Amino acid sequence: LAAMTAADAPRALTAALAARPAGVDLTRFRQSFNLTAAEGAELWRESGVVIIDRGEGALAVTPAAWAALGEELCAALAACHTAAPANAGASQAELLRQLPGKRDANLVAARLDALIESAAVLRDGALLRLPGHTAKTDPRDDALWRRVEPLLRVPDARVPVVHDMLAP
């Protein structure tokens, strides 16, 4: 709120962005300073902010906040890979839950789109993953599969019963 007490719109925008690294609603900001659409667009351009269209209005973040969000998303994705190496990736909703504080879903989606475009993050269907991540099964599961698979590959129609497979 104190950011909005600046004498002019450029100073107020700078202060608002510093106070709210998660983003400033540009429609509300423009209305607060009685800026025309053209005046607002010029201010956004001059300030060098990153603008995200949210459908119902635009959100602005500093380039530093944009970069930091990208780093946070990549770190959250790396944590997901470490916690669940057998998973092919994580959903966007999972990543959003990993981030500290409340984040604008459109901002996160836009940042993920930019990370995907730059190939820093890869999308496989609904899942996101870092380049180089491949799902890895647990070695204990691999050992169990090596015991069970031959029992399932029987030439006759007799399918083994579970207790037969568990016998040493």
C-alpha positions in Angstrom: 0.0 0.0 0.0 2.9 2.4 0.8 4.2 1.8 -2.7 1.1 3.4 -4.1 1.8 6.7 -2.3 4.6 7.7 -4.7 4.1 11.0 -6.4 4.2 9.6 -9.9 3.3 6.3 -11.7 6.9 5.2 -12.6 8.1 5.5 -9.0 4.9 3.8 -7.7 5.3 0.9 -10.2 9.0 0.5 -9.1 8.0 0.5 -5.5 5.0 -1.9 -6.1 7.2 -4.3 -8.0 9.7 -4.3 -5.1 7.0 -4.8 -2.5 5.2 -7.6 -4.6 7.7 -9.8 -6.3 4.8 -12.2 -7.1 3.4 -9.5 -9.5 1.5 -6.3 -9.8 -2.0 -6.3 -11.4 -1.5 -3.8 -14.2 -5.1 -3.1 -14.8 -5.6 -2.0 -11.2 -2.4 -0.1 -11.2 -3.4 1.8 -14.4 -6.8 2.6 -12.9 -5.2 3.8 -9.6 -3.1 6.4 -11.5 -5.8 7.2 -14.1 -3.5 6.2 -16.9 -4.9 5.7 -20.4 -4.2 2.3 -22.1 -1.5 4.0 -24.2 0.1 5.7 -21.2 0.1 2.4 -19.3 1.6 0.5 -22.2 4.4 3.1 -22.5 5.1 2.9 -18.8 5.3 -0.9 -18.9 7.6 -0.7 -21.9 9.9 1.9 -20.3 10.0 0.0 -17.0 11.2 -3.2 -18.7 8.8 -5.4 -16.8 7.8 -8.9 -17.9 4.1 -8.9 -18.6 1.8 -12.0 -18.3 -1.6 -11.9 -19.8 -4.0 -13.6 -17.4 -7.2 -13.2 -19.5 -8.9 -11.0 -16.9 -5.9 -8.6 -16.9 -2.2 -8.4 -17.1 0.3 -9.1 -14.3 3.8 -7.5 -14.3 7.0 -8.9 -12.6 10.5 -7.7 -12.7 13.0 -9.6 -14.9 14.7 -10.6 -11.7 11.5 -12.0 -10.2 10.8 -13.8 -13.5 14.3 -15.4 -13.4 14.0 -16.3 -9.8 10.6 -18.0 -10.5 12.3 -20.1 -13.2 15.0 -21.1 -10.8 12.4 -22.1 -8.2 10.4 -24.1 -10.7 13.5 -26.0 -11.8 14.6 -26.6 -8.2 11.1 -27.9 -7.3 11.1 -30.2 -10.3 14.6 -31.5 -9.3 13.2 -32.1 -5.8 10.3 -34.1 -7.3 12.7 -36.2 -9.3 14.8 -36.9 -6.2 11.7 -37.7 -4.1 10.1 -40.0 -6.7 12.8 -41.2 -9.2 10.3 -43.8 -10.6 8.0 -41.1 -11.7 8.4 -39.8 -15.3 7.8 -36.2 -14.1 5.5 -33.9 -12.1 2.3 -32.2 -13.0 2.0 -28.4 -13.1 -0.3 -28.6 -10.0 2.4 -30.5 -8.1 5.0 -27.9 -8.9 2.7 -25.1 -7.9 2.2 -26.8 -4.5 6.0 -27.1 -4.1 6.5 -23.3 -4.3 6.5 -21.3 -1.1 3.7 -18.8 -0.7 0.7 -18.3 -2.9 1.5 -17.9 -6.6 -0.6 -16.7 -9.4 -1.3 -19.9 -11.5 -1.2 -17.9 -14.7 2.2 -16.5 -13.8 3.5 -20.0 -13.1 2.0 -21.4 -16.3 3.6 -18.6 -18.3 7.0 -19.2 -16.7 6.7 -22.9 -17.3 5.8 -22.2 -21.0 9.0 -20.0 -21.3 11.1 -22.8 -19.6 9.6 -25.3 -22.0 10.3 -23.1 -25.0 13.9 -22.7 -24.0 14.2 -26.5 -23.3 15.1 -26.0 -19.7 12.0 -28.1 -18.9 10.5 -30.8 -21.0 6.8 -31.6 -21.3 5.7 -35.2 -21.7 1.9 -35.2 -22.0 0.7 -33.7 -18.7 4.0 -34.2 -16.9 7.0 -31.9 -16.7 10.6 -33.0 -16.3 14.1 -31.7 -16.4 16.2 -32.7 -19.4 18.2 -35.8 -18.6 15.6 -37.2 -16.1 14.4 -40.7 -16.9 12.2 -42.7 -14.6 14.3 -45.2 -12.7 12.8 -48.1 -10.8 13.9 -49.1 -7.4 16.6 -51.8 -7.5 14.5 -53.9 -5.1 11.6 -53.8 -7.6 14.0 -54.8 -10.4 15.1 -57.8 -8.4 11.6 -58.8 -7.6 10.6 -58.5 -11.3 13.5 -60.7 -12.3 12.1 -63.4 -10.0 8.5 -63.0 -11.1 8.8 -62.4 -14.8 9.9 -66.0 -15.7 7.0 -67.4 -13.7 4.6 -65.3 -15.8 6.1 -66.3 -19.1 4.8 -69.9 -19.0 4.1 -71.7 -22.3 0.9 -73.3 -21.1 -2.2 -71.5 -20.0 -1.5 -72.1 -16.3 -1.0 -68.8 -14.6 0.8 -69.1 -11.4 -0.8 -68.3 -8.1 0.6 -65.5 -6.0 1.8 -67.8 -3.1 3.7 -69.9 -5.7 5.5 -66.9 -6.9 6.5 -65.9 -3.3 8.0 -69.3 -2.5 11.8 -69.1 -2.4 
